[in-house]
Amino acid sequence: VGPAEKLVAKYYPGVPLVPAMSTGATDGIFLEAIGIPSYGPPGGYGDPDGNGTHGLNERAIVKGVYTGRDFLTELVKAYAQGAP
């Protein structure tokens, strides 16, 4: 969890890293079946009103897409290099 905590602090200052289970469908079921744990880090910003995600007026905040991309890129690199 070390690299994830560091990167959350970098990209999302003040936001705690909290493990959670997703209620949505992922491809993780196929990985878990062969013994590979899967994780799905979020990385987006939402509207304060909670609208825009899978609704009639679905939309994404552009800054959130770019920040999420950068966060995930660094996270994968950190774990791939064996960072503690």
TORBADREN-844305 format. One record per residue (C-alpha): z, x, y; residue number from 0. Coordinates in nm, 3 decimals. Layout:
N
+---------+---------+---------+-----+
:      c3 :      c1 :      c2 : num :
+---------+---------+---------+-----+
:       Z :       X :       Y : NUM :
...
+---------+---------+---------+-----+
// end
This chain:
84
+---------+---------+---------+-----+
:      c3 :      c1 :      c2 : num :
+---------+---------+---------+-----+
:   0.000 :   0.000 :   0.000 :   0 :
:   0.042 :   0.304 :   0.226 :   1 :
:  -0.318 :   0.326 :   0.354 :   2 :
:  -0.333 :  -0.049 :   0.404 :   3 :
:  -0.015 :  -0.046 :   0.612 :   4 :
:  -0.146 :   0.237 :   0.830 :   5 :
:  -0.480 :   0.067 :   0.887 :   6 :
:  -0.326 :  -0.274 :   0.958 :   7 :
:  -0.112 :  -0.105 :   1.225 :   8 :
:  -0.424 :   0.061 :   1.369 :   9 :
:  -0.656 :  -0.241 :   1.373 :  10 :
:  -0.407 :  -0.526 :   1.400 :  11 :
:  -0.106 :  -0.390 :   1.593 :  12 :
:   0.205 :  -0.598 :   1.555 :  13 :
:   0.069 :  -0.794 :   1.258 :  14 :
:   0.275 :  -0.755 :   0.939 :  15 :
:   0.109 :  -0.676 :   0.607 :  16 :
:   0.203 :  -0.964 :   0.378 :  17 :
:   0.075 :  -1.008 :   0.021 :  18 :
:  -0.065 :  -1.353 :  -0.044 :  19 :
:  -0.265 :  -1.534 :  -0.308 :  20 :
:  -0.600 :  -1.682 :  -0.217 :  21 :
:  -0.660 :  -2.043 :  -0.302 :  22 :
:  -1.035 :  -1.994 :  -0.262 :  23 :
:  -1.280 :  -1.878 :  -0.523 :  24 :
:  -1.344 :  -1.505 :  -0.560 :  25 :
:  -1.516 :  -1.281 :  -0.811 :  26 :
:  -1.174 :  -1.138 :  -0.895 :  27 :
:  -1.154 :  -1.349 :  -1.209 :  28 :
:  -1.423 :  -1.137 :  -1.372 :  29 :
:  -1.254 :  -0.809 :  -1.278 :  30 :
:  -0.911 :  -0.927 :  -1.388 :  31 :
:  -1.057 :  -1.027 :  -1.727 :  32 :
:  -1.138 :  -0.661 :  -1.797 :  33 :
:  -0.813 :  -0.525 :  -1.658 :  34 :
:  -0.921 :  -0.435 :  -1.305 :  35 :
:  -0.695 :  -0.576 :  -1.033 :  36 :
:  -0.877 :  -0.704 :  -0.727 :  37 :
:  -0.765 :  -0.735 :  -0.370 :  38 :
:  -0.923 :  -0.917 :  -0.081 :  39 :
:  -0.812 :  -0.789 :   0.256 :  40 :
:  -0.882 :  -1.033 :   0.536 :  41 :
:  -1.015 :  -0.899 :   0.859 :  42 :
:  -1.107 :  -1.168 :   1.102 :  43 :
:  -0.979 :  -1.337 :   1.408 :  44 :
:  -0.953 :  -1.712 :   1.420 :  45 :
:  -0.939 :  -1.965 :   1.697 :  46 :
:  -0.583 :  -2.054 :   1.795 :  47 :
:  -0.663 :  -2.418 :   1.723 :  48 :
:  -0.748 :  -2.333 :   1.362 :  49 :
:  -1.095 :  -2.481 :   1.385 :  50 :
:  -1.419 :  -2.307 :   1.297 :  51 :
:  -1.353 :  -2.202 :   0.939 :  52 :
:  -1.546 :  -2.405 :   0.683 :  53 :
:  -1.567 :  -2.703 :   0.912 :  54 :
:  -1.824 :  -2.907 :   1.097 :  55 :
:  -1.844 :  -2.643 :   1.368 :  56 :
:  -1.809 :  -2.332 :   1.151 :  57 :
:  -1.817 :  -2.012 :   1.349 :  58 :
:  -1.684 :  -1.657 :   1.353 :  59 :
:  -1.556 :  -1.450 :   1.642 :  60 :
:  -1.790 :  -1.151 :   1.675 :  61 :
:  -1.511 :  -0.905 :   1.755 :  62 :
:  -1.334 :  -1.013 :   1.436 :  63 :
:  -1.642 :  -0.942 :   1.225 :  64 :
:  -1.679 :  -0.589 :   1.362 :  65 :
:  -1.307 :  -0.513 :   1.345 :  66 :
:  -1.292 :  -0.643 :   0.988 :  67 :
:  -1.591 :  -0.429 :   0.891 :  68 :
:  -1.433 :  -0.116 :   1.036 :  69 :
:  -1.096 :  -0.193 :   0.876 :  70 :
:  -1.248 :  -0.250 :   0.532 :  71 :
:  -1.468 :   0.061 :   0.556 :  72 :
:  -1.170 :   0.283 :   0.632 :  73 :
:  -0.957 :   0.111 :   0.368 :  74 :
:  -1.213 :   0.168 :   0.092 :  75 :
:  -1.258 :   0.531 :   0.198 :  76 :
:  -0.882 :   0.589 :   0.200 :  77 :
:  -0.831 :   0.450 :  -0.149 :  78 :
:  -1.145 :   0.616 :  -0.286 :  79 :
:  -1.020 :   0.955 :  -0.164 :  80 :
:  -0.685 :   0.896 :  -0.331 :  81 :
:  -0.477 :   0.863 :  -0.016 :  82 :
:  -0.111 :   0.792 :  -0.093 :  83 :
+---------+---------+---------+-----+
// end
